[in-house]
Amino acid sequence: MKQEDGTEKGNGEKENNSRFSIIFLGIVAGIYCIVAIMDASVATRALETFFGILRQIIPVMVLVFVLMFLVNLFIKPKAIAKHLGSESGMAGWVIAIIAGIIATGPVYVWYSMLADFREKGMRTALAGVFLYMRSVKLPFIPVIIYYFGGLYTAVLTAYLIVFSVLVGLVCEAAEGDEERPAPIDKPSQ
Amino acid sequence: MDIRASAEKTYRSMLQVIPQVLGILLLVSLLLTVIPPEWYGMAFTGHLVADPVAGAAIGSIAAGNPVTSYVIGGELLNTGISITAVTAFIVAWVTVGVIQLPVEMNILGKRFAIARNLCGFVFAILIAMLTEGTLSLLGGML
């Protein structure tokens, strides 16, 4: 991001972002230490759960990073701005809804890719739509039908799609002129 | 962008994102261990308004695979908890993430993350009421 004087901006923030990652992980490790002191079996069981979930998530994370690599390599910011930018129109909303439904794995593994897309011109509202539509998961539809019925599933899914647009618009309005976090991928100078 | 630059850019993203994802995963695992699923039912009192709010609040804090929320929701429904409360619970489970909020704020921006999660909470209750109302109009669950 260029400042008025033409220099690159964001290195300080980028360092803060890197520091946040380490501090965040350190705080969580501290919480585990406290829990282990209070009840070692709880910490052990939590770690077993952690490794179980981690095994499931690794393929999704690999998929996300491969997609990020391919997007960086082949897709120009102009293309993202065209299909997911403020000029994308109805097609942009439809793409964000479908992409959110198709995307697999936990929502947080997609944050970095969305940040990357927004840097390239993705409309904020569509990022909000994508994240909200992670609530509709095609592989889990049979499970929700089993527990709650087909009509319930259809009605709920329809409302989730409608409200995803509202969430997107509110997120966009709320963001306003707030400066976005510095890109996490720019090399230090 | 050439292959080398793309790879470097992705690598730097990985270095920053992986510790954050690991932190969230550790917190989620701890929460899943500390709070057994059967505890969720204790928060509901049968109140028409309080139950959906409680459902959305618990769903916001709870974490894990969405299937877990459907299973817990199905069990809650069998014990007599209202469909509105259960719906608020399962919608908030997948649309609100209190545990990952610090990371979301850091990567996507404070206002964006807070607005998205607040919307998720309020809309979970609203969607639950609308779903219940629509189902009543259409003749119940199938």
Interface residues (C-beta under 8 A of the other chain):
Chain A: N17 S18 F20 S21 I22 F24 L25 I27 V28 A29 I31 Y32 V35 V42 R45 A46 L47 T49 F50 I53 L54 I57 M61 F65 M68 F69 L70 N72 L73 P106 V107 Y108 V109 Y111 S112 L114 A115 D116 R118 T124 A127 G128 L131 Y132 R134 S135 K137 F140 V143 I144 Y146 Y147 F148 G149 G150 L151 Y152 V155 L156 Y159 L160 F163 L166 V167 V170 C171 A173 A174 E175 G176 E178 R180 P181 I184 D185 K186 P187
Chain B: M1 D2 I3 A5 S6 A7 E8 K9 T10 R12 S13 M14 L15 Q16 V17 I18 P19 Q20 V21 L22 G23 I24 L25 L26 L27 V28 S29 L30 L32 T33 V34 P66 V67 Y70 V71 G73 G74 L77 I83 T87 I90 V91 V94 T95 G97 Q100 P102 V103 E104 N106 I107 L108 G109 K110 R111 F112 I114 A115 R116 C119 G120 F123 L126 I127 L130 T131 T134 L135 L138 G140 M141 L142
